[in-house]
Amino acid sequence: MTSAPAFTPSANVAQLKESATIAVSQRAKALRASGREIIDLGAGEPDFDTPAFIRAAAQRAIDAGATKYTAVDGILPLRQAVADEANRRWKGSDKVTAAEVVISTGSKQSLFNACFTLFGPGDEVLIPTPAWTSYYEMVSIARATPVPVTGDPAHGFKVTAAMLETAATPRTKGLMLNSPSNPTGSVYAPEELRAILALAHERGWWVLSDEIYLRIAYGKAASSSLDVAPSRERLIVVNGVAKAYAMTGWRIGWTISPANVAAAMTALQSHTTSNAATVSQHAALAALSMRDEADAAVTAMVAQFEKRRDAALAILRTEPRIHVLAPDGAFYLYLRAPGAGKAADAGSAFAAQLLEKSGVAIVPGSAFLTPDWVRVSYAAEQAQVEEAMRRLVAAFRDLA
Ligand code: GLU
């Protein structure tokens, strides 16, 4: 290794914090490599293999020569498949077209493309909080100001249109939405979403609707912004294949936006990454177009997530002092750390203790701007989830 030179990070990244969700899973992997037995409930990553029909489609695509660049915004059949899926929800006369779809290297890149394209210095972006750690950083990288709007924990931390209205200023330019939500698992009811989208439309805010967990909902289906929005004029829907189809490593996400915004995001992407991996685009095309196979796979995975959720909640409820939100979607449990309200960052202290002493990795709520809480991902084998919850309850009792 060469000696590290003196280095002052540029203004672009001087304020940047590493992603806490990624950092937790790196730490878990490092501890595992050093020989410790670790249950990793940190990063939100389905433990399932990518369904066989998707892997087979990718193999066929490689053999058929899908190894070269594609158009920057992705292969037309995939963009068309995304548009077709959107049109099964969007009932407006302005049908979604492939020209409004940009395929990227994961919904993370799609969100970044949208933030960097739409927001800049002086702009404020409302972020219902707690929210996924990268929203705040992406808005900041665009040199705009993230404005956290903390929801009511008694209501699954969901925000209302009235709360957003109170937090808005003349500089408000956009709003991030995420239902089902990471980290809480809360799902906005159609009428809640409709009211928020109506306000955003009235105010002329850009709405970035991150729907990556849309297909992972329990009991009843979650609503997309495309189901209830009054207009698509300033709506950017973000989704991808990672969570629903257990395809995290394939790195495929997309935006659905007005065509001029799509063109600007494509120009940005043409200078950063160009097209998403060609073979991965073909795999994603199989996930979206082989609908019977896909529906069967998603239904089976969601049923497993639901069983794990119920098993985890049953164990957590054996300790009445644990305040846990009962999630309707995604694969996270959000719970109040022992010492919450007393210590400055109770969630980090609890997560650190749980990892170092009990060998369970979870994410401190400070990553989601709610430091009294911690996030547990139950996208792991059920026996592991159950064992981890037993250790969590024991650690909670130690500290409470
Ligand atoms: N979105 C997942 C999480 O919150 C994956 C890790 C990441 O990209 O942040 O854990």
Boltz pocket constraint, residues with backbone or C-beta under 6 A from the ligand:
constraints:
  - pocket:
      binder: B
      contacts: [[A, 19], [A, 21], [A, 22], [A, 42], [A, 43], [A, 44], [A, 45], [A, 108], [A, 132], [A, 134], [A, 182]]
      max_distance: 6.0
